[in-house]
């Protein structure tokens, strides 16, 4: 185990160590009733949830944005549970009915709040991933075409590629599944263009350039039709 992992483990265990030390030091566990142990268990449950919440955060470019509400919700639940649990432990009510009702309601409210945030985060992550996919076509294609243009010496060929660049660079970012095959073909042909550009075969470059333009234009045309 790496040193940093050991340090994080010790840090995360610090509350449990201190809490259990104080609990067994000041609480007569031999005489502790069911209400005390129920609250003891719920406090540990709340803290364990606080530790595992990073596992519920969906990875992505905006992960930090939608992880904050989860940490806020779980931290709030843990603090409230700690306060309520300690109060119940100190009072140690003989009847467990009130203790169970309080703990179950508190946990249910938290889980409802947490699940609502998780659902919202899934929508946010899906939208972000779709946005990244949509941007990939325009950004990747434009960047590659710029790179190819730097190696073109023939003016007529350069103008042809500039025409393609202008078409793709100004293309709609919003995409859909119907035009994805066309986008992939455009990217594939541009990659092929990158390979042959050093061969200085203007005729072959022009042939591929015409194909790229037709594909990119067809992609934009289909998008316009689908958006009507």
Secondary structure, DSSP 8 states (H G I E B T S, - for coil): --HHHHHHHHHHHHHHHHHHHHHHHHS-TTT--HHHHHHHHHHHHHHHHHHHHHHHS--STTHHHHHHHHHHHHHHHHHHHHHHHHHHHHH--S-HHHHHHHHHHHHHHHHHHHHHHHHHHHHHHHHHHHHHHHHHHHHHHHHHHHHHHTT---HHHHHHHHHHHHHHHTS-S---HHHHHHHHHHHHHHHHHHHHGGGT-HHHHHHHHHHHHHHHHHHHHHHHHHT-
